[in-house]
Amino acid sequence: MKIRIGTRGSKLALWQAYFVEDKLVAAGVKTEIVKIETKGDKILDVSISKIGSKGVFTEEIEEQLANGAIDIAVHSAKDMQSTLPDGFELISFSERELANDVLISDNKEASLNNKNLVVGTSSNRRIATLKHFYPHIKTVPVRGNLQTRIMRMEEGACDALLLAYAGVHRMGYDDKIVQKLNLTEFTPAVGQGSVAIEVHKGLSKAKKDLVRKALNHEPTEVCLLAERSFLKTMDGGCSIPVFGLAQIKDDSLQMTGGITSLDGKEMIRKVFIGKLKDAKSIGKKLAEEVLSSGGDRILKSIKTELSNQ
Ligand SMILES: NCc1[nH]cc(CCC(=O)O)c1CC(=O)O
């Protein structure tokens, strides 16, 4: 049997695709990598929150899944909408890498405690978190893939970048890490650090089983089930500063999640603990609690602010 692996062409996307390919090959499967360019890859000069539409990085890939040109698509789990278009599903999640955000810089002294540090990030979650805990930090928007962002930093656009450890590590930039942010202040985006496999529901059971067996990490899958159920109930979308992280502690699932207002003034954070088998309902209940504790009001005002930008 041969599995055709669809992926975007960025270096991080290719790292993920080769990671998946290695696991499949180790399981004795033949593979082929198919690079697919998406709208999101072509539009580099507009911030994604302004493009606004869902699926700018996935539409073309889903077309190829639907017509059978590829069997599976590889994504960063955190880039996936909580509800996929009809006919598609995520069938496997790789073991999660460290979920933390990190500060990277060429200046070893750089730290979020520095008074005049200028941090490059286009993530509303990271901007809002900085405004909440480190209000003295200035931020500038920096977009593009990791290599482009580092180039912008080296040209002087900013002193440091705030990024997911997973991407920094996978691209081999560990030596630029100057600070590892803790998970209680910088609770990551849902899915951060795990690689997800998307398929069209019509893919043969034999191929789905093969992929799950070679790639799926059950503890991560349970956590992602809770996190994605949380995200779905929050009804956020990727430009909303919603954060969520589930972890297995002893035999129970512990999930933290919340939302921050765009100006960083308000942050609602809740924790829910339950049984592993209730992962989905834990995520949903946690979101309901966040929403009913004021998250609903924050979410509405964020949506209004973003639609007026
Ligand atoms: N939003 C882009 C994106 N999607 C996944 C990663 C990093 C890898 C991962 O979290 O799996 C990144 C870059 C970043 O946020 O720094």
The ligand as a Gaussian input file, in Angstrom:
#p B3LYP/6-31G(d) Opt

LIG

0 1
 N        0.496000      30.000000      13.641000
 C        1.547000      29.428000      12.868000
 C        2.107000      28.204000      13.494000
 N        1.458000      27.032000      13.441000
 C        2.173000      26.100000      14.134000
 C        3.311000      26.721000      14.616000
 C        4.357000      26.112000      15.430000
 C        4.348000      24.622000      15.541000
 C        3.252000      24.060000      16.398000
 O        2.736000      24.701000      17.324000
 O        2.892000      22.907000      16.142000
 C        3.273000      28.056000      14.212000
 C        4.289000      29.103000      14.476000
 C        4.207000      29.770000      15.822000
 O        3.097000      29.942000      16.369000
 O        5.235000      30.184000      16.340000

